[in-house]
Amino acid sequence: MELELKEKLKRFIDILRENNTITISTVSKDGKLWSTKAYYGEEDGYIYVILENKGRAFNNIRENPNIFFVIEKGEPIKFIQGEGEVEIIGHVDNFENERTIVVRKNFPIVPFLKMVRDCSVIRIKPKKVYVSDFSKGFIPRFEIEFDEKTFNLLKQMFPKPSKLKAYIQATRPWVIGITISAVIIGTLLSPKIDILKFILTLIGAVLIHLGVNAWSDYFDYKKGADRWDTLGSSRTIVDGLLKPKEVLMIGTILILISAIIGIILTIMTSFELLKILFIGAILGLFYAFVPIGFKYIALGDLAVFLAWSFISLGSYYIQTLELSPIPFLSFIPISLLVVGILHGNNMRDITDDKKAGYRTFASILGIKASQFYYALLIISSYVSLILLVAFKILPIWTLIALLTIPSALRNVEWAFKPNYLQFGMLDFYTAQLSNSLSIFIIVGLLMNRIL
């Protein structure tokens, strides 16, 4: 059955949005063929790509702007084949809006562009595409030829960036696993569990973490540390998705809601809780507060180590009304990995942080010593876990977390490699390791309660 034009364009747009890499085939004036694969972003009907200026594909495009392209995920189920005409926009440093279209969709391209700066933004205007989509049954491949009328319709149908999605992105929700783990572990160490208190504790801890993330982005941007070619932030400000004041407002609202929950929990438990909440608030709120933020004066590692240990301690206290070193000590293996996440970030950004006037522990150590310090953090995490079990602070079931050692060794190996993707994304991989270790420890604690 022949599809209507709007339905064809919708399917074309859906495949464009679902994918992020494009294979471009170019032909020079003398007939030399060259293909390349690159990240892309899409907006207003155009496909934006960043190519290395010295690459053969880019040189061919200079001579002949007519190209062929394929967009797919590797399986012949849902893909686009097309012809297009390329317009060279200009050097990646000089065209912020066009560069942002690619970068905001493809975070891994940033460490590459830090190392290979001589790149240009191009945009492809599709002339004719063949769309194959067998994901919802057999529909014959269809063709779309883009005259001006069809292309204008395509531009009208392109969805605009979601404001709500940008607000969520500004809080970096993908990093809250550590906070959730701290609350769960502190709670599971308690002999009895009050579900309502647990839920309120979890919501309050998560909200303040999200709020501090937004504040950190705001102050980093104001201090000049967050730029389009730096890593670690939510990128909502540097990519133009939100204004700085909007990000500050989001963070402030979340922190205020968290404070209200803290007051409710204090009324439900004891005013002694205020002491723990106060210490946690100081560690969290002053982590990024300009100009005395702990992260700017080489105290970031200590601050994050204490902050999440105090979340575990506070969660335990809310359940038991007892101050005990057990929840604090029990979270040390994970707290050390949290420091590893921060240090992986700071080790990568030593040069950028120095330019911004930061004084991180990594910048004091230098790159070589920082690599060994990172290895020490990872190794110490597992040594502390074994010691905690040996001294019967954690149950023996939590030793199943040792199954994550291969991933830990991989991270240590990558810390000593100059590869832009492995070294540049070390904080991300350490966060994955931390989440895995946390899950195994939680499973071990649950098994100890059940068996």
PAVOGU-662261 format. One record per atom (N, C-alpha, C): x, y, z. Coordinates in steps of 0.001 Angstrom, whole numbers, plus 500000, padded with zeros to 6 digits. Layout:
N
XYZ...
This chain:
451
500850498808500000500000500000500000500888501244500000500605502174499107501392503399499003501125504303500205502195504714500862502064505587502022501881507031501591501145507791502380501013509213502143502362509894502387502561511056501770503844511749501868504194512067503321503221512548504106503510512902505497503948511682506307503328510529506030503716509306506738505132508887506334505458509060505063506818508753504599507839509645505300507531510935505357508454511876506003508583511574507495507479511186508121507524510854509551508454509674509795508364508659508970509235507483509133510693507855508872510911508709507915512264509192507623512833509926508836512029510816509416512465511582510598512722510650511778511849509657511974512014508723513096513353507997513021513713507532511836514986506815511682516151507769511894516030508996511405517077510000511630517309510218513119516241510316513881516351510618515313516832509414516122516525508207515657516905506995516390518391506677516261519011507117515189520407506795514921521295508003515188522606507769515178523520508901515372524780508828514519524908507802513674526067507740512778525609507611511332526411508160510453526104508178509028527338507744508248527136506934507227528216506569506308528068507417505053529094508199504761529061509118503623530027508621502556529544508482501334530394508099500202530576509304499295531832509622499008532163510804498212532955510397496977532865511231495955533606510982494713534296512274494300535606512201494074536352513385493645536093513659492168536615514770491676536411515136490271537004514109489320538105513479489746538734512483488872538227511067489148537106510960489875536440509673490040536905508817491191537720509347492092538202508558493224537128508516494313536770507282494699535711507076495682536306506947497079535658507584498065536077507421499457534859507534500360534790506622501328533678506637502284534199506865503695533371507466504517533723507685505918532476507541506776532694507203508043531586507101508986531758508176510035530679508872510366530784510005511290529503510141512103529617510860513231528433511231514008527668512332513272526363512375513491525573513441512884524507513927513862523984515097513558522817515634514237521863516148513179520597516252513512519615516674512516518799517849513036518494518780512153517640519913512515517117520578511252515824520911511288515168521634510184515398520975508826515421519654508795515532518939507529516948518659507075517935519320507673519339519122507298519998518092508213521024517440507690521847516514508468523213517165508649523588517422509898524849518105510203525902517082510620527111517250510082528210516313510333529482517113510580530371516576511426531688517177511642532734516247511048533544516774510125534579515987509457535949516613509659536968515755509677538342516224509789538751516902508480539334518083508575539674518857507377540693518169506477541556517357507071542597516695506279542160515331505759540922514952506041540438513649505603540122513626504115540200512444503530539947512303502091538492512592501745537590512231502637536171512496502373535915513995502275536511514761503194536316516213503182536923516827501924538093516350501515538725516861500292537882516547499064537291515349499035536410515005497919535186515914497877534647516233499059533471517111499129533812518505498621535012518967498900535440520268498368535345520288496841535701519163496229535698519082494764534321518761494206533574517954494951532265517510494463531305517391495644530372518322495790529479518332496963528367517284496925528243516571495825527184515564495730527665514250496349526900513744497305527323512551498038526194511528498122526581510315498509525630509262498840525793508967500333524716508568500987524841508282502414523919507144502830524301506508503933523502505434504533523423505693506034522225505566506574522010505690508020521334504415508499522016503666509378521470502406509883522227501982511131521702500951511808522327500455513034523035499128512831523226498733511590523963497508511326523098496340510900521777496441511078520877495371510675519975495870509545519751495041508530518936495483507383517441495436507674517045496117508751515633496130509148515041497529509022515838498522509396515342499895509431516500500807509062516503501330507830517651502124507394517265503083506274518166504028506050517971505038505008519162504995504062518884505013502772519910505232501745519533506513501023520507507329500713520126508588500099521205509278499305520756510269498562521650511173497848521446512564498434522527513322498508522409514657499056523463515595498521523267516859498829524237517882498439524788518522499708526115518647499756526788519120500962527114520600500857526852521300501950527311522682502102528331522703503240529530523213502971530550523329504012530267524591504818529931524421506098529598525560506955530856526308507373531843525581507899533085526221508319533723525509509493534811526079509984535587525456511056534744525266512311534964524145512984534161523765514140534207524805515262535304525567515370535421526578516427534564527813516165534213528037514908533615529320514531532100529296514348531494528119514359530051528034514090529371527259515225529057528004516273528557527403517513527231526688517323526273527330516678524936526742516552524969525432515773525689525437514650525752524246513811526536523128514494527638523500515159528442522513515888527616521862516994526831522680517678526035522199518801525029521143518373524487521260517173523509520289516675524105518886516672525384518787516322526060517483516307526472517069517715527076517999518453527676517667519753526634517264520786525486517964520823524505517670521873523879516293521700523949515737520491523414514398520258524478513323520435525752513729520362526844512758520333527955513162521292527728512911522577528697513289523600530094512711523344530240511440522872531586510883522683532444511617521659531844512489520842532650513212519860533500514293520513533129514727521722533836515835522373535293515505522660535614514344523306537036514053523521537822513932522226537171513466521150537853513407519850538192514809519356537233515734519471537460517095518990538476517846519843538651517427521085539693518039521919541076517694521384541192516494520799542495516044520302542698516380518824541617516350518055541692516633516616540832517865516357541440519035516475540670520285516437540436520801515017541240520348514057541129520873512694539992520165511961538771520536512313537578519914511745536598520993511298535717520612510410534694521538509922533308520919510037532314521801510148530916521375510153530396521445508728529739520383508305529067520391507008527586520086507249526763520444506282525371520018506386524933519438505054524148518389505170523676517665503990522200517980503778521888518438502582520487518617502206520090517409501369519206516554501892518833515362501125518129515731499818518508515028498751517858515239497457516879514102497148517305512899497482516454511728497275516848510674498304515855510067498958516162509019499931515290507801499664515841506651500037515116505386499984515027504875501424513814504723501905513599504349503303513096502915503371513805502093504148513400500700504373513082500535505851511873500117506148511453499950507538510595498697507645511225497603508100510515496336508256510277496015509731510409497037510592510282496809512035508839496553512452507875497004511652506459496832511991505726496051510897506392495040510375505813494272509289506441494656507964506090493934506918506709494178505620506019495345504911506762496418504761506310497569503978507361497797502903506984497758501653507986497920500595508796499203500764510063499112500391510921500296500451510280501425499649510306502621500229509701503743499512510727504849499287510413505659498326511330506722497898510707508081498201511560509018498601511127510409498768512078511280497967511509512046497060512328512988496294512030514390496822513100515111497183512921516386497874512987517571496907511819517945496375511746519240495714511555520288496813511464521550496472511378522604497492510135522451498371509028522056497753507783521901498507507914520783499546508481519648499123508640518511500039509634518836501144510720519520500786511732519862501792511164520841502825510367521793502380509734522739503315508766522021504257508056521016503728507163520219504568507976519438505605509118518903505175510010518190506093510464519106507228510843520332506893511297521293507909510189521594508919508956521702508420507822521982509306507551520819510259507813519598509793507513518410510589508602518085511606509783518682511461510881518384512379510531518854513784510613517962514773510281518356516153511321519303516738510866520224517552511763521162518228512290520519519515513473520933519981514020520384521227513052520563522392512900519526523203511967519545524336512560520308525517511810521281526024512252522052527186512285521161528427511266520320528584511213519425529739512414518484529744512740517956528579513895517062528470515178517785528865515279519061528486516462519858528840516535520090530347515379520349530978515353520534532438515842519266533146515372518121532678515798516848533274517290516632533049517739516918531833519162516751531501520049517616532389519580518809532739520376519740533553520708519176534925519905518236535402520132517657536734521005516406536686521347515958535491522181514762535294521650513542536071520431513116535782519842512006536549520570510679536380521402510569535344522105509304535103523193509023536152523487509979537040524547509756538034523998509517539444522689509388539582522119509285540938522190507870541502522710506927540727522806505550541209523564505438542518524611506250542672525425506206543889524595506646545093523826507705544925522987508206546020521920507187546403521293506597545406520286505564545678520922504403546445522123504009546022522831502913546697523139503259548145523574504506548383523916504919549753522703504826550675521554505258550179520325505200550986519916503748551235519954502933550187519532501531550324520457500773551275521772500961551120522724500243551976522574500672553433522483501978553667522282502454555036521009501909555649519963501796554827518676501282555312518745499779555583519375499025554679519451497568554832520285497144556041521179498007556482521985497691557666521176497821558953520022498458558850519149498630560015518402497325560318518239496965561596517496495735561937516043495768561473515403496945561591514022497105561151513933498274560169513005498149559216512895499168558165511492499762558158511433501086558272510184501838558129510116502313556676509182501752555916509116502012554475508884503489554172507994504156554932507713505570554676508972506413554871509686506152555961510928506894556204511949506621555097512004505372554657512933505009553579512609505774552301511333505814551941510925506501550707511240507993550789510918508618551922511207510046552092512713510310552050513485509438552692514943509589552680515479509493551261514979508514550528515438508303549156515113509510548281513877510001548371513472511158547559514297512386547931514451512632549224515208513800549668516654513758549224517297512589549357518706512453548970518887512623547468517983512020546697518072512128545236517865513573544786516883514258545365516591515639544961517755516581545254518400516414546417519517517323546709520704517014545802520882515737545452521945515377544509521688516015543147520453515923542667520105516524541376520254518042541428519835518637542538519946520085542690521384520557542699522243519838543421523664520203543460524301520028542083523863519005541333524359518838539961524065520079539119522828520575539222522446521770538459523245522983538917523400523145540209524215524250540733525654524154540237526190522952540246527572522748539804527745523186538356526764522838537507526810523272536104526794524791536000525916525409536783525785526867536734527091527542537133527658527143538271528866527802538767530087527476537906530149526252537368531248525916536457531199526786535205529984527002534710529835527846533517530232529285533832529767529795534963530087531172535345531584531354535577532232530315536054533660530396536330534491530197535061533832529787533963534535529603532694535109528219532509534743527290533394535292525933533296534518525073532306533241525348532123532430524582531178532333525332529857532902524707528834532822525232527475532343524098526575532164524386525302531638523347524419532592522165524304533908522397524484534886521328524297535349520714525613534616520955526701534941520309527969533908519232528270534289518314529134533433517187529466532978517289530916531971516525531268531606516408532671530310517087533074529850518077532336528615518775532709527425518147531989526242518694532267525043518224531564524977518769530147525773519812529863525871520474528552524619521279528194523682521428529099522473522185528761522767523667528556523742524200529290524089525621529132525002525804527929526072525020527855527055525213526775526472524874525409525459523998525379524823523668524103523606524538523813523353525531524663522288526491524401520883525968524622520740524846525320519404524303525570518671525080526654519424525580527639518844526361528730519736527554529035519123528603529584519900529750530040520487529440531415521627530056531757522238529797533069521272530000534232520455531067534182519521531336535281518478530228535419518100529615534300517129528518534359517720527319535095518990527029534822519654525900535483519807526178536976520174527416537326520281527797538737518929527656539431517861528068538753516516527989539322516118526534539575516390525651538615516054524230538779516760523665540004518064523947540101518832523448541236518298523956542560517964525238542611517467525843543854516136525233544274515234525037543323513922524443543631514089523031544191514933522230543556515138520850544006515751520803545405516706521696545664517352521737546982516355522169548057515489523125547731514475523579548700513477522466549024513056521719548002512136520595548245512812519549549131514095519286548837514853518334549649514942518806551099515126520122551288515206520677552647513889520483553396512771520656552693511451520444553316511302518988553759511741518067552897511681516642553255512566516366554467513728517030554517514619516878555668513961517327556961513212518428556891512491518926558081511421517921558516510698517368557539509662516367557850510283515149558535511420514681558008512089513519558597512605513828560005513046515065560203513512515469561538512367515418562543511196515896562131510011515858563004509606514407563295509756513534562293509370512129562446510359511342563297511601511827563391512639511054564087513156511802565316514209512596565108514836513309566223515572514524565688515671515549566529516384516756566110517889516515565994518356515363566483519758514986566289520063514797564801519024514477564033519197514288562590519699515554561918519335516718562486519758517991561900521274518104561805521986517500562760523451517562562727524000516854561491523446515670561222523885514909560043523491515640558771522257516159558744521792516886557559522624518138557328523015518802558396523815520023558273525180519714557665525821518663558155527131518279557599526985517894556131525941517110555824525700516720554434525437517915553543524668518887554067524361520095553288525617520907553009526478521044554011527731521787553823528583521128552745528713519798552827529529519065551852528946519177550449527604519111550348526967519154549038526889520545548447526358521489549218526102522825548685527381523607548435528394523390549268529633524141549101530647523414548220530225522292547660531112521570546750531462522423545534530453523124544982530675523889543756530447525381543924530184525840545150529810527239545362531008528166545133530881529056544149531947530018543834531980531094544909533163531529545404534496531108544953535149530099545876534413529606546899535059528773547912534682527307547778534159526911546622533748525526546433534891524555546667534584523447547351535620522458547656536312521967546382535546521857545290536120521336544053537161522283543456537116523559543842538052524537543291539335524646544109539342524072545318540508524251546202541072522898546643541010521915545745541640520600545937541038519788547083539812520126547504539155519363548566537974518548548031537831518516546705536706517803546106536714516323546425537893515687546386537987514250546651537502513926548062537977514692549031537574514472550419536082514742550600535588515795549956534178516185550105533239515093549605533519514536548413532611513514547879532728512213548670533930511898549162534098510698549990533216510788551234533266511932551900532487512109553129530991512235552843530650512935551754529238513223551466528418511946551338528887510996550522528081509793550311528149508847551505529241508869552229529296508080553463528290508618554477528120509955554498527151510554555416525713510270554977525483510110553674524139509729553216523790508348553758524752507432553696524540506090554235524313506145555748525134506947556434524999507112557885523637507710558243523236508758557515521953509406557774520781508475557537520856507659556488519779506709556182519630505679557297520755505242557832520744504290558953520153504943560202520564506175560472520085506871561669518577507094561614518062507441560446516622507689560299515820506439560667516366505264560380515677504015560702515846503603562163517032503855562739517356503294564061517434504317565188517600505596564834517860506669565810519147506405566602520078505696565950521370505407566568522493505889565657523486506531566258524687506906565516525686505765565633526015505174564511526917504025564496527930504199563370529171503752563577530164503831562496529925502798561401529060501818561664528886500709560712528431501176559328527367501994559196526957502431557847528014503286557166528729504098557938529794504929557366530905504043556815531348503076557631532422502175557213531977501277556061530725500830556101530218499899555088530202500502553696530108501830553638530026502472552325531406502866551786532461502620552537533805503023552102534188502442550736533935501138550455534309500624549126533693501424547981532433501829548157531766502598547103532229504051547129532424504612548317532897505999548423534242506180547726535111505176547828536410505252547152536235505283545635535251504546545140534979504588543697534353505917543291533566506509544179533012507842543899534149508846543749535142508748544623536331509597544485537021509289543159537033508002542772537622507614541490536911508245540303535577508372540401534813509034539333535263510483539193535300511173540332535711512580540317537147512724539838538024511842540323539432511953539947539631511636538465538872510667537932538952510384536499538581511607535684537545512317536148537136513572535504538234514623535605538758514813536807539766515860537023541085515548536335541439514267536274542679513867535610542618514192534116541479513943533526541282514268532114541308515776531877540787516544532859540592517980532667541670518837533327542836518273533602543889519031534290544179520351533584544362520302532273544691521519531514543542522514531545542310522031531307541141522916531299540910523546532670541089522763533729540861523281535081541882524349535452543116524143535022544143525154535307543813526471534606543318526374533371542929527579532632541802528318533346540900527551533967539747528154534645540075528596536068541296528333536517541684528730537866541341527714538935540980526477538520540709525412539482542026524900540058541970524432541282543111523744541874542603522404542400542524521426541524542059520099541915543236519271542414542917518177543099543979517300543591544753516707542419544049516436541315544711515900540124545708516900539550545342518179539543546257519190538995547484519367539881547342519125541189548491519191542096549422518004541854548836516814541680549642515609541472550322515582540109549629516101539085550134515950537723549633514643537138549732514495535830549105513371535136549665512023535566550987511906535706551593510607536008551192510125537395551385510979538399551016510602539765549509510386539885548722511138539107547263510981539134546843509600538650547554509077537668547237507743537166547437506689538256548532506804539010548793505851540094547812506055541252547436507308541499546446507595542549545103506969542189544719507051540912543476506426540455543531504917540694544646504296540328544810502855540539544699502513542025545290503359542873545228503142544323543791503193544829543002504133544321541596504243544731540821502975544384541020502477543179540286501291542729540691500069543552541998499880543720542485498725544491542018498814545944542087500007546517541686500200547919540212499881548132539404500123547121537972499827547225537752498343547512538453497493546791538278496046546958538962495534548223540109496116548561540786495742549805539897496085551001539283497265550966538411497678552080537196496767552194536661496324551057535521495403551086535904494100551787537051493557551427537517492304552038537737492490553541538330493615553927538576493888555346537272494047556120536294494710555518534997494894556183534302493557556422534455492635555485533901491290555671534705490533556727536031490674556668536898489980557630536596490406559062536288491689559254535972492194560594534470492117560909533727491418560031532298491146560232531442492410560313531900493458559627531085494673559506530086494498558368530528493851557299529648493469556200529539491948556167528381491408555761528230489952555690529054489355554552529367488081554681530215487412553693529579487399552305528224487484552265527530487486550969527959488666550089528390489752550704528759490934549911530040490719549108530750489619549376531963489329548589531636488983547139530353488784546827530000488570545415530346489802544583530532490937545262530932492162544552532326492035543945533102491039544382534433490819543804534342490371542343533149489987541918532950489620540509533190490803539575533201492009540120533428493203539290534913493512539105535793492700539687537236492976539594537733493068538146537294492196537213537763492351535819537473493740535239536296494284535524535975495641535051536877496673535712537179496452536991538056497379537715539457497379537112539971496195536798541309496088536200541344496741534819540245496604534077540157497271532770540240498780532933539538499314533925539575500759534168540975501230534529541663500466535384543029500834535772543937500837534545543761499844533692544564499787532463544291501002531582543021501371531464542662502507530617543168503834531184543323503903532496543830505141533106545246505458532646545971504434532221547356504622531792547484504696530274546341504747529573546370504822528113546013506225527643546689506710526586546372508045526071545169508069525136544589506879524852543451506813523945542364507783524385541928508647523474541016509727523853539687509205524373539213508076523837537904507579524256537996506867525599539008506011525765539147505268527019539533506196528161540586506962527974541041507881529016540023509005529223539486509515528115538560510644528189537239510298528845536833509041528782535552508620529362535754507816530643536922507957531274537241507159532456536258507400533597535802508645533762534828508920534824533525508166534587533112508085533323531886507363532965532030505872533269533166505298532872533382503871533113533525503572534607534093504502535359534206504314536806532831504383537459531959505243536941530581505309537446529857503987537191530083503401536021529498502090535729529993501041536722531307501078536996531892500144537961531280500342539344531132501595539749530548501906541052529123501383541164528347501558540092526968501057540097526938499533540222527841498861539497527895497394539547528277496912540943529307497531541523529740497156542871528606497374543875527907498506543739526799498826544652525702497778544570525350497398543356524275496414543171524641495090543835525886494645543644526309493376544246526309493451545773526755494583546326526746494732547784525309494734548309524419495420547606523002495433548004522415494023547945522724493292546876522248491902546760522783491066547918524069491268548256524659490542549378523960490847550692523620492114550915522906492500552139521496491907552171520832491891551021519492491297550946519546489798551224520541489127550646520689487683550878520941487402552356521702488278552998521994488096554419520734488258555270519815489144554837518565489348555585517600488185555360517626487632554155516647486600553795517075485216554285518368484903554100518848483538554387519261483365555845
